[in-house]
């Protein structure tokens, strides 16, 4: 399994944990965040050579999603 595939699996697990235990969002919000995160990983310019998103020089998340994913990672990580 390459780096991008591992990150995809990890972000899906983290989002599931967050929405199951901490968030009061809807299933639609959870699924929207998953789809967005997976799309960002699929189109990552660095591919399998990427570092952690937080250390990336290119911030590809829109502000709305960036805040959501920060909460997910802080809680689930």
N, C-alpha and C positions, 0 to 999 in steps of 0.2 A: 504494500500500500504506500503510495507516494505522500509527500507532505500535505498537499492540498486535500487529498482524500481524508487524511487523518484529521486535518483541521475542520473539514466539513462535518465529520462524525462527531468531533468534540463540541463544536458550536451547537449542533442539534441537541446533544445531551445537556449542555449547559442551559439552553433556552427551555428545554423540557423541565429541568430541575427548578429553574427560577419560576416558571409559570405554575408549576404544581404546588410549590411551597411558599413562595413569597409574593407573587404578583396577584393582583385582583383583576387582571385583564381578561379579555374574552379569548376564545379559541381562535377567532379570526385574527386578533391582534398577534397572538403567538405565531400563527401560521404565516402571517405577513412578515413578521420579523425573521422567521426562519428562511423564507423565500428570498428576502432581501440579502441576508447574510450569505446564503449559498450562492446567490448571483454575484456578489462582490468577490467571493473566493474564486468562482469560475472564471471571472474576467481579470483576475489579479495579474498585473503587468509582470510581476517577478516570478510567477509560477512556483515551481518547487524550490526555488532559491530564496523565497520570501522569508522575512523575519517575522516577529510578532507584529500584529497590526499596530499596537501601541508604539512601536519603535520605527514604524515605516515613515519615510519622508513624504509619501503621498497618502494623504488622508482621504480615502475614497468613500467613506460613509457620509451621507447627508446628515446635517445636524440633528434632525429629528431621530434618526436611527442611531446615531453615535451615542446620544444620551441613554437610549434604551439598552444598547449593547453594553455600555459601561456598567449599568446597574446589574445586568445579567452576569457579566464576568466577575464583578465584585462579589456578588452573592454566591455564585456557583463555583467560582475558582477557589 
